[in-house]
């Protein structure tokens, strides 16, 4: 079998903007959230401020990375996000956790709401098996936990009382 092996070379050309925080340097997030979209969202009136050590575009990707690494500190997320930049020989300015928190606060929720409105949507196409039935999208809806109704006598008799469910499971101590 070893004499039947072959070698194949695949090449791909990627064009990115220049600079230390170029879109290609910010990892896989730029594949799913294109830098042109982030720039467009940030260019809306009242959102572009002065240029800082941590540009707004990079702060957006940092906050998105925080959502991916929920159990890691700001500093570790920043190191993960900028690791490829440092490995390619660029110098990344040291940013403290307080500086990262300030960048997150300066952004606020509006850019992320706009990004969500553009990017959110069903993943399955209408031609994907199981996605549609008679031209209607099929969905799953858990009415037991996600629908709240007034606690009138008739509703309680029919549905029972609403019981609050903790958002996170309780943690256990391990020794």
C-alpha positions as CSV (number, residue, x, y, z in Angstrom):
1,X,0.0,0.0,0.0
2,X,2.8,2.6,0.7
3,X,3.7,2.6,-3.0
4,X,0.1,3.7,-3.9
5,X,0.3,7.0,-1.9
6,X,0.3,10.3,-3.6
7,X,0.9,14.0,-2.7
8,X,-1.6,16.7,-3.3
9,X,-0.9,20.4,-2.8
10,X,-3.8,22.7,-2.1
11,X,-3.4,26.5,-2.3
12,X,-5.7,29.2,-1.2
13,X,-5.2,32.9,-1.6
14,X,-6.5,35.1,1.3
15,X,-6.6,38.9,1.0
16,X,-6.7,40.8,4.2
17,X,-6.4,44.4,5.4
18,X,-3.0,45.5,6.6
19,X,-1.9,46.2,10.2
20,X,-1.4,44.3,13.3
21,X,-5.1,43.7,13.9
22,X,-5.9,42.9,10.4
23,X,-9.0,40.7,10.0
24,X,-7.0,37.7,8.9
25,X,-5.1,37.8,12.2
26,X,-8.2,37.7,14.4
27,X,-8.8,34.0,13.9
28,X,-11.8,32.0,12.9
29,X,-14.3,34.6,14.1
30,X,-13.6,36.7,11.0
31,X,-14.8,33.8,8.9
32,X,-18.3,33.9,10.5
33,X,-18.5,37.6,11.4
34,X,-16.8,39.3,8.4
35,X,-14.7,42.4,9.3
36,X,-16.6,44.4,6.6
37,X,-19.8,43.8,8.5
38,X,-18.2,44.8,11.8
39,X,-16.8,47.9,10.3
40,X,-20.2,48.8,8.8
41,X,-21.9,48.3,12.2
42,X,-19.3,50.4,13.9
43,X,-19.6,53.2,11.2
44,X,-23.2,54.0,12.1
45,X,-23.7,57.5,13.5
46,X,-22.4,58.0,17.0
47,X,-20.4,54.8,17.2
48,X,-16.9,55.8,15.9
49,X,-14.8,57.4,18.6
50,X,-11.2,58.2,18.7
51,X,-8.6,55.6,17.8
52,X,-7.3,53.8,20.9
53,X,-4.7,51.2,21.7
54,X,-7.6,48.7,21.3
55,X,-9.6,49.5,18.1
56,X,-13.3,49.1,18.2
57,X,-13.2,46.3,15.6
58,X,-10.9,44.3,17.8
59,X,-13.1,45.0,20.9
60,X,-16.1,43.5,19.0
61,X,-14.2,40.3,18.3
62,X,-12.9,40.3,21.9
63,X,-16.5,40.4,23.2
64,X,-17.5,37.7,20.8
65,X,-14.6,35.6,22.0
66,X,-15.7,36.1,25.6
67,X,-19.0,34.4,24.7
68,X,-17.0,31.4,23.4
69,X,-14.7,31.1,26.4
70,X,-17.1,31.8,29.3
71,X,-15.0,30.2,32.0
72,X,-11.7,32.0,31.1
73,X,-10.5,35.4,32.3
74,X,-10.4,38.5,30.1
75,X,-6.6,38.2,29.9
76,X,-6.7,34.6,28.8
77,X,-9.3,35.4,26.2
78,X,-7.2,38.3,24.9
79,X,-4.1,36.0,24.7
80,X,-6.1,33.4,22.8
81,X,-7.5,36.0,20.4
82,X,-4.2,37.7,19.7
83,X,-2.0,34.5,19.8
84,X,-1.8,34.3,16.0
85,X,-0.8,38.0,15.8
86,X,2.1,37.4,18.2
87,X,3.1,34.2,16.5
88,X,3.4,36.0,13.1
89,X,6.0,38.3,14.7
90,X,3.8,41.4,15.4
91,X,4.0,43.1,18.7
92,X,0.7,43.4,20.5
93,X,0.4,46.1,23.1
94,X,-0.3,44.8,26.6
95,X,-3.9,45.5,27.6
96,X,-5.0,45.1,31.2
97,X,-8.2,43.4,32.2
98,X,-9.6,46.8,33.2
99,X,-8.7,48.2,29.7
100,X,-10.6,45.3,28.1
101,X,-13.6,45.8,30.4
102,X,-13.6,49.5,29.4
103,X,-13.5,48.6,25.8
104,X,-16.4,46.3,26.3
105,X,-18.3,49.0,28.2
106,X,-17.6,51.6,25.5
107,X,-19.0,49.4,22.8
108,X,-22.3,48.8,24.6
109,X,-25.0,46.4,23.3
110,X,-26.0,48.2,20.1
111,X,-23.3,46.9,17.7
112,X,-24.0,43.3,18.9
113,X,-27.7,43.8,18.4
114,X,-27.1,45.0,14.9
115,X,-24.7,42.1,14.2
116,X,-27.3,39.6,15.5
117,X,-30.1,41.1,13.3
118,X,-27.9,40.6,10.3
119,X,-26.4,37.2,11.1
120,X,-29.2,35.4,13.0
121,X,-31.4,33.1,11.0
122,X,-32.2,29.5,10.4
123,X,-29.3,27.4,9.4
124,X,-31.3,24.8,7.3
125,X,-32.3,25.7,3.8
126,X,-35.9,25.0,2.7
127,X,-34.6,22.1,0.6
128,X,-32.9,20.4,3.6
129,X,-34.8,17.3,4.7
130,X,-36.9,17.9,7.8
131,X,-36.7,21.7,7.7
132,X,-40.0,22.3,5.9
133,X,-43.4,20.6,5.7
134,X,-45.7,21.8,3.0
135,X,-43.7,25.1,2.6
136,X,-43.8,25.8,6.3
137,X,-40.7,25.8,8.5
138,X,-40.8,23.1,11.2
139,X,-39.8,24.2,14.6
140,X,-39.6,22.7,18.1
141,X,-41.1,24.7,20.9
142,X,-41.0,23.8,24.6
143,X,-44.2,25.3,25.9
144,X,-43.7,23.7,29.3
145,X,-40.8,25.9,30.3
146,X,-40.9,28.9,28.0
147,X,-44.5,30.0,28.2
148,X,-45.8,31.9,31.2
149,X,-49.5,32.6,31.7
150,X,-51.3,34.5,34.4
151,X,-52.0,32.4,37.5
152,X,-55.7,32.5,37.3
153,X,-57.8,29.6,38.8
154,X,-58.5,28.1,35.4
155,X,-54.9,28.4,34.2
156,X,-53.6,26.8,37.4
157,X,-56.1,24.0,37.2
158,X,-55.1,23.3,33.6
159,X,-51.4,24.0,33.6
160,X,-50.3,23.9,37.3
161,X,-48.2,26.6,39.0
162,X,-45.2,28.1,37.3
163,X,-42.0,26.9,39.0
164,X,-38.9,29.0,38.6
165,X,-36.0,27.0,37.2
166,X,-32.5,28.1,38.1
167,X,-30.6,29.5,35.1
168,X,-27.5,27.5,35.9
169,X,-27.3,24.1,37.6
170,X,-26.0,24.3,41.2
171,X,-22.3,23.7,41.5
172,X,-20.9,21.0,43.8
173,X,-17.7,21.3,45.8
174,X,-15.2,18.6,45.1
175,X,-12.5,17.7,47.7
